[in-house]
Amino acid sequence: ALRLDAGQSVKLVNTYGSQVVDTWAFNAADLSEFMSMEHSRAAIGGIFPRVGDSMVSNRRAPILTLTEDSSTCDHDTLIAACDRYRYELLGCEGHHDNCTDNLAAALGELGMTAPETPAPWNMWMNIPVAGDGSVSFEPPLCKIGDHVVLRAERDAVVVFSCCPQDMLPINGADCVPKDCHFEILP
């Protein structure tokens, strides 16, 4: 989790080229206002944000703008964050790291608690939508070093979670989650 002042940007880098990163943004002054995928899809008129698109909050206010994207990948806005229930449905027994818990832990490091787990903006997650409306979970199409730059449109708390999914090829055909890194830009 990190804090961005309005106008400040963060560069997120896909270090190994195959990692999905769940991304959230919250109004720094009121965590009950957060980046909303359903509101953002209406605001951008589609399901895949492009450079220049502003993602909006659940109060329809711009919160993050995609200002740069070196990849040719889509960034999913449809799929919920993984959680213990998702892993149970996939047959996992016992604890499995998940993005929902990662969000709570990251905000906890800042002494914050989200009132709910909003749907994330899934950077580099390859969820093709077929003509009949069905979706599939496919390996990412990004390359080593691909990056996005996100500009805060208001004071925000941004949270990244390298998705720990290792039961489906979301993080590559080898099903091995990897690290990514970020840099706060001036």
N, C-alpha and C positions, 0 to 999 in steps of 0.2 A: 504494500500500500504506500502511496506517496501523495503528497499535497502539491497541487499546481495552482498558482495564482492565475486569475483571468489574463489571457494573452500568452501565457507560458505554454511551452510544448514539451512533449516527451517522445523520444524515438524508441520504438520497440523493435528489437532485432531477433530474427529467427536464426540463432547462432548455428544450428546444425541443419537447418532447412527442412525439418519434418515435424516441427512441434506446433500444436494448436495452443493458443493462449486465450483463455476466457478473460474477458475484459469488462470491468464495471466502472462507472463514474457516479459519484454522489455529490450533491450540493454540499459544500464544506460547512455551511451554516445550518443545514437541516437535512439529515440523512434520509428523511422520509421522501425527499425529492431525489430521484435517481434516473440515470439514463434508462430509457424504456425502449425495448425493441419494437413493441407493437405501435407505439406512438412514432418512433423513428421511421418505421416502414411507411407509414402514412405521410410523414413529412418529406421523405426523399422520393416517394412514389415508386418504391420497389423493395426487393428483399436483399439486394447486394449493394451496400454503400460504395460510392466512387469518390475519387479525389474531389474535394470541394463540397462534399455533402456534410451537413451538420446533423449529428445525432441529437435527439431532443429528450427531455425529461418526461416523466409521467405528468408533468404540468405543461408540457409542450414548449418548453423553453430550451433553446440551444445550449448544449453542455460540452460536447466535444466535436471538433471538426477534423475530418481526415484531410490533411494538407499535403501528404506525400505517401506514395505507395510504390515501392520498387518491384513488387511482385506482379504477376499476371493472374493472381488467385482471387477468388471470391472470398469474402469474409462473412461467415454465416450469421444470420440474425434469427434463425428459426428454433434452434435446439437449446433446451434448458441445460443448465449446469449439471454435471454428474453429481450424484449424491449416494448415500449408502443404499437407498432403495433401488437405484439404477443398477448398482453392482449386485445386489441380491437377485434382481430379475435376470442378470447375466450369469447367475450361478455361483457367485462369490460367497464364501462362507467366512464370517468374521470381518474384522475391520479392513477396509480398503481406503487408501487416501482418495480424496475427491475434491472437486472444485468448490463445492458448497462449504465444506469445512475449511478449505484454504482461504476463502473469502472471510469467514468469521475470524480465523486466526490472524489474518493480515490486518483487519480492522482492529482487532483486540490489541495488537502491538501499538496502535495509536490511541488506545483507550476508548475505542468506539464500538458500537454495536448497530448493525443494520436491522431495521424493523422487519425485513424479509429478505429473501434471496431473489433479486430480480433476474430475469433472463439475461444472460451475458451476450456480449458481442464477441463471437468466437473467431479470433484472428486466424486466418489460414485454414480454417476447418472446411473440408471439402464435402459438402452436402448437396449433391446434384438433385435438382427437382425435375422429374420426368413430366412429359406432356399430360399424363393422367393425374398429376399432382402427387405422386408417390416420391419419397425421398430415399436415398441410400447413404450409408456412411462409408466414405472412401478415403484412401491415403491422401495426404496433402499434395498439392502440385507445386509448392513453393521450392525455392532453392536456398542453399546455404547463404546466409547473410541478407536475405530479403528483409526489408524493414518497412514499417509504417511510421508516420509522424502524426501525432494527435495534438491539436491545440485546444486548450481549455477556453471555453467561451465565458466562463464564470469561475470563481474560486471553487475548486473541486478536489475531492479525494478520489484518486484513481487506484484501482486494484487490478493486478494481473495474477493469473494462476496458470502456470504451465500444466495443462491437463494431464493427470496421471493415468489416463485410460490406457490399459495394457491388454484388454480382452478383445478389442476391435481395432482395426488398422487406422484409427483416427490420427495417430502420431507416426504413421508410416507402416509399411508392410511388415516390418520387424516387431511391431507392437511394443516398442521401447520408448517411453517418455524421456525427453531430454531437456536440458536447461535452455533458457533464452536470457537475453539481458536487455536492459533499458538504460537510457541516458536522458536526464532532464536537460533540455536545451534552454539557453538564455532567452 
